[in-house]
Amino acid sequence: MNMLKKIAPVLAALLIVFPVAAGGSKEKTAVSSLDKIRQSGKIILGTSADYPPYEFHYLDNGKDTIVGFDISIAEQIAKDLGVKLEIKDMNFDGLLAALVSGNVDFVISGMTPTEERKQNVDFSEIYYKATHGVVIRAADADTYRHSPAELKDVLIAAQRGAIQVGIAKAQIKGVTGSALEDNHPQIKELGVLPDLIMEVKNGKVEAVVAELPVAKAYVAKNPDLMIADYVLEDDEGGSAIALKKNSPELLAAINASLDKMIAAGMIDTFVADANMLADQL
């Protein structure tokens, strides 16, 4: 009996200590996305480098380099976070999947924060707004340059997964479907802009819808192309940075960096510099 009395307090003590310890392990503070980035010493950017002046490949002293004003923004964010920037280049329509899966830490690629995209990722504040142009063959100036109504029921193209697909469907009469839906779509979707430009150059589509600065960059290098006289407005408005959902610390840090850049006029400088590089392509 005396032995049981001696053991009982020990058992009681064990029952008290171990639940507290287990509970304590559950209460450890989770490491945030921002903490992980700082611990690793780098932040991984996902982008689609076929979109001058936003992001594009440029030969710098014979070395293939990804440049553009989106890249300059990413470099400044990395600098503000005190880490190095690593860039992963991929097709635009694979960017958000790479973000959700954790293959990249953030996406900067002229991306519009649509409601559909917000279901899967979070976005920063808007850092740049652009209108959208229509690239046509110069030889077709009399046919397609005056009004989007002239493109009614002809085959046009836009980048797969990009906002321009929805803009074309909403603002150009007769534009429906996609390259995957039937054999005779009114809008053709391809993964990269150079392929779209070749489609219009070769007469396989009648026009390509792209953001105006991007359209200008491609037309400047292709004298057989031109930009129609009208523009298409983006009602959803502007480009933002995509982040994995529930990353509040990283989102706050990126917005603070953007606010600093916008206030200092840095983004305007980045855009001007990127346009100058794009002119050299």
C-alpha positions as CSV (number, residue, x, y, z in Angstrom):
1,M,0.0,0.0,0.0
2,N,2.8,2.3,0.9
3,M,4.5,1.5,-2.4
4,L,1.3,2.4,-4.3
5,K,1.2,5.7,-2.5
6,K,4.8,6.4,-3.6
7,I,4.2,5.4,-7.2
8,A,0.9,7.4,-7.6
9,P,2.5,10.8,-7.3
10,V,5.1,9.8,-9.8
11,L,2.5,8.6,-12.3
12,A,0.5,11.8,-11.8
13,A,3.6,13.9,-12.4
14,L,4.2,12.0,-15.7
15,L,0.7,12.5,-16.8
16,I,1.0,16.2,-16.2
17,V,4.4,16.6,-17.8
18,F,4.0,14.6,-21.0
19,P,0.7,16.2,-22.2
20,V,2.2,19.6,-21.6
21,A,5.3,18.7,-23.6
22,A,3.2,17.3,-26.5
23,G,1.0,20.4,-26.4
24,G,4.0,22.5,-26.4
25,S,5.3,20.9,-29.6
26,K,2.1,21.7,-31.4
27,E,2.3,25.3,-30.4
28,K,5.7,25.9,-32.0
29,T,5.5,28.9,-34.3
30,A,5.3,27.9,-37.9
31,V,8.1,29.2,-40.2
32,S,6.6,31.7,-42.6
33,S,7.4,31.9,-46.3
34,L,9.4,35.1,-45.6
35,D,11.4,33.3,-42.9
36,K,12.2,30.4,-45.3
37,I,13.3,32.8,-48.0
38,R,15.6,34.6,-45.6
39,Q,17.0,31.4,-44.2
40,S,17.7,30.0,-47.7
41,G,19.3,33.3,-48.8
42,K,17.4,33.4,-52.0
43,I,14.0,34.1,-53.5
44,I,12.9,32.1,-56.6
45,L,11.0,34.1,-59.3
46,G,8.7,32.4,-61.8
47,T,8.3,34.3,-65.1
48,S,7.7,33.8,-68.8
49,A,10.6,35.6,-70.5
50,D,9.0,36.2,-73.9
51,Y,7.2,39.4,-73.1
52,P,9.3,42.5,-73.8
53,P,9.6,45.0,-72.2
54,Y,8.2,43.1,-69.1
55,E,10.6,40.1,-69.3
56,F,12.7,38.8,-72.2
57,H,16.0,37.3,-73.2
58,Y,18.8,39.6,-74.1
59,L,22.4,38.9,-75.1
60,D,24.6,40.8,-72.7
61,N,28.3,40.6,-73.9
62,G,27.4,37.3,-75.6
63,K,25.6,35.9,-72.5
64,D,21.9,35.0,-72.6
65,T,20.3,37.1,-69.8
66,I,16.7,37.5,-68.7
67,V,15.9,41.3,-68.4
68,G,12.9,43.6,-68.4
69,F,11.2,45.9,-66.0
70,D,9.5,43.0,-64.2
71,I,13.0,41.6,-63.6
72,S,14.2,44.9,-62.3
73,I,11.3,44.9,-59.9
74,A,12.1,41.4,-58.7
75,E,15.8,42.3,-58.3
76,Q,14.8,45.3,-56.1
77,I,12.5,43.1,-54.0
78,A,15.3,40.6,-53.5
79,K,17.6,43.4,-52.5
80,D,15.1,44.8,-50.0
81,L,14.7,41.3,-48.5
82,G,18.5,40.9,-48.3
83,V,18.6,37.8,-50.5
84,K,19.7,36.7,-53.9
85,L,17.3,36.4,-56.9
86,E,17.0,33.1,-58.8
87,I,14.9,33.1,-62.0
88,K,12.9,30.2,-63.4
89,D,11.7,30.8,-67.0
90,M,8.6,28.8,-68.2
91,N,5.5,29.1,-70.2
92,F,3.0,31.6,-68.9
93,D,0.2,29.1,-68.4
94,G,2.5,27.0,-66.1
95,L,3.4,29.8,-63.7
96,L,0.6,29.6,-61.2
97,A,0.9,25.8,-60.9
98,A,4.6,26.2,-60.2
99,L,3.8,28.8,-57.5
100,V,1.1,26.6,-55.9
101,S,3.4,23.6,-55.9
102,G,6.2,25.6,-54.3
103,N,8.7,25.4,-57.2
104,V,8.8,29.2,-57.2
105,D,8.3,31.8,-54.4
106,F,6.6,34.5,-56.4
107,V,5.5,35.2,-59.9
108,I,6.1,38.5,-61.8
109,S,5.1,38.2,-65.4
110,G,2.8,41.1,-66.4
111,M,0.0,39.1,-64.7
112,T,-3.5,40.6,-64.1
113,P,-5.0,39.6,-60.7
114,T,-8.3,38.2,-62.0
115,E,-10.9,36.8,-59.6
116,E,-10.3,33.4,-61.1
117,R,-6.6,33.5,-60.3
118,K,-7.3,34.9,-56.8
119,Q,-9.1,31.6,-56.0
120,N,-5.7,29.9,-56.1
121,V,-3.1,32.5,-55.2
122,D,-2.8,35.9,-53.5
123,F,-1.7,39.1,-55.2
124,S,0.3,42.2,-54.3
125,E,-1.0,45.7,-55.1
126,I,-1.0,46.8,-58.7
127,Y,2.4,48.0,-59.8
128,Y,1.7,48.8,-63.5
129,K,-1.3,49.4,-65.8
130,A,-1.3,49.0,-69.6
131,T,-3.8,49.0,-72.4
132,H,-3.8,46.2,-75.0
133,G,-3.0,46.5,-78.7
134,V,-3.8,44.5,-81.7
135,V,-1.0,43.4,-84.0
136,I,-1.9,43.0,-87.7
137,R,0.0,42.7,-91.0
138,A,0.9,46.1,-92.5
139,A,-0.5,44.8,-95.8
140,D,-3.9,44.5,-94.1
141,A,-4.0,48.1,-92.8
142,D,-7.1,49.0,-94.8
143,T,-8.9,45.8,-93.6
144,Y,-8.3,45.6,-89.9
145,R,-6.7,48.7,-88.5
146,H,-9.8,51.0,-87.8
147,S,-12.1,49.1,-85.4
148,P,-12.3,45.8,-83.5
149,A,-15.5,45.2,-85.4
150,E,-13.4,44.5,-88.5
151,L,-12.0,41.4,-86.8
152,K,-15.5,39.9,-86.5
153,D,-15.5,36.2,-87.2
154,V,-11.9,36.0,-88.3
155,L,-9.2,33.9,-86.7
156,I,-7.1,35.9,-84.1
157,A,-4.6,34.8,-81.5
158,A,-3.6,35.5,-77.9
159,Q,-1.2,33.9,-75.4
160,R,-2.6,30.9,-73.7
161,G,-3.5,31.6,-70.0
162,A,-3.1,35.3,-70.4
163,I,-5.7,38.0,-69.8
164,Q,-5.8,39.0,-73.5
165,V,-7.8,35.8,-74.3
166,G,-10.7,37.0,-72.1
167,I,-10.4,40.6,-73.4
168,A,-10.6,39.4,-77.0
169,K,-13.6,37.3,-76.3
170,A,-15.3,40.2,-74.5
171,Q,-14.5,43.1,-76.8
172,I,-14.2,41.6,-80.3
173,K,-17.4,40.4,-81.9
174,G,-17.5,36.8,-83.0
175,V,-14.4,35.8,-81.0
176,T,-15.2,32.5,-79.2
177,G,-13.6,29.2,-78.4
178,S,-10.0,28.2,-78.2
179,A,-7.5,26.1,-80.1
180,L,-8.5,23.1,-78.0
181,E,-12.3,23.4,-78.4
182,D,-12.9,22.8,-82.1
183,N,-11.2,22.7,-85.5
184,H,-12.2,26.2,-86.5
185,P,-11.9,28.5,-83.5
186,Q,-12.1,32.3,-83.8
187,I,-9.3,32.7,-81.2
188,K,-6.1,30.6,-81.2
189,E,-4.1,30.2,-78.1
190,L,-0.4,29.4,-78.0
191,G,2.1,29.3,-75.1
192,V,4.7,32.0,-76.1
193,L,4.5,35.3,-77.9
194,P,7.1,34.7,-80.6
195,D,4.9,31.8,-81.9
196,L,1.9,34.1,-82.0
197,I,3.8,36.7,-83.9
198,M,4.9,34.1,-86.5
199,E,1.3,33.0,-86.9
200,V,0.2,36.5,-87.9
201,K,3.3,37.1,-90.1
202,N,2.7,33.8,-91.9
203,G,-1.0,34.5,-92.4
204,K,-2.3,31.7,-90.2
205,V,-4.1,34.3,-88.0
206,E,-5.3,37.8,-88.8
207,A,-4.3,39.5,-85.6
208,V,-2.7,39.0,-82.2
209,V,-3.9,40.7,-79.0
210,A,-1.1,41.7,-76.6
211,E,-0.3,44.4,-74.1
212,L,0.5,47.6,-75.9
213,P,4.2,47.9,-74.9
214,V,4.7,44.3,-75.8
215,A,3.0,44.7,-79.1
216,K,5.2,47.8,-79.9
217,A,8.3,45.9,-79.0
218,Y,7.5,43.1,-81.5
219,V,6.3,45.5,-84.3
220,A,9.5,47.5,-84.0
221,K,11.4,44.4,-85.1
222,N,9.0,43.3,-87.8
223,P,8.3,46.0,-90.4
224,D,5.7,43.8,-92.1
225,L,3.5,44.2,-89.0
226,M,1.7,47.2,-87.4
227,I,-0.5,48.0,-84.5
228,A,-4.2,48.8,-85.1
229,D,-5.4,52.4,-84.4
230,Y,-7.6,51.4,-81.5
231,V,-6.7,49.8,-78.1
232,L,-8.6,47.4,-75.9
233,E,-9.1,48.3,-72.2
234,D,-8.4,46.0,-69.3
235,D,-11.4,46.4,-67.0
236,E,-9.8,44.2,-64.4
237,G,-6.8,46.5,-64.3
238,G,-3.1,46.2,-64.3
239,S,-0.3,43.9,-63.3
240,A,0.4,42.5,-59.9
241,I,2.8,40.0,-58.2
242,A,1.4,36.5,-57.4
243,L,2.2,34.8,-54.2
244,K,1.2,31.5,-52.6
245,K,-1.9,31.8,-50.5
246,N,-1.6,32.6,-46.8
247,S,1.8,34.3,-47.0
248,P,0.9,37.5,-45.2
249,E,4.5,38.4,-44.1
250,L,5.9,38.0,-47.6
251,L,3.0,39.9,-49.1
252,A,3.5,42.8,-46.7
253,A,7.2,42.9,-47.4
254,I,6.7,42.8,-51.2
255,N,4.0,45.6,-51.0
256,A,6.4,47.7,-48.9
257,S,9.1,47.2,-51.5
258,L,6.6,48.2,-54.3
259,D,5.5,51.2,-52.4
260,K,9.1,52.4,-52.1
261,M,9.7,51.9,-55.8
262,I,6.5,53.6,-56.9
263,A,7.1,56.6,-54.6
264,A,10.7,57.0,-55.9
265,G,9.7,56.7,-59.5
266,M,11.8,53.6,-59.9
267,I,9.3,51.6,-61.9
268,D,9.0,54.4,-64.5
269,T,12.8,54.2,-64.9
270,F,12.7,50.4,-65.1
271,V,10.1,50.6,-67.9
272,A,12.1,53.2,-69.8
273,D,15.3,51.2,-69.5
274,A,13.6,47.9,-70.5
275,N,12.1,49.6,-73.6
276,M,15.6,50.8,-74.6
277,L,16.9,47.2,-74.3
278,A,14.0,45.8,-76.2
279,D,14.7,48.2,-79.0
280,Q,18.1,46.5,-79.4
281,L,16.7,43.0,-79.9
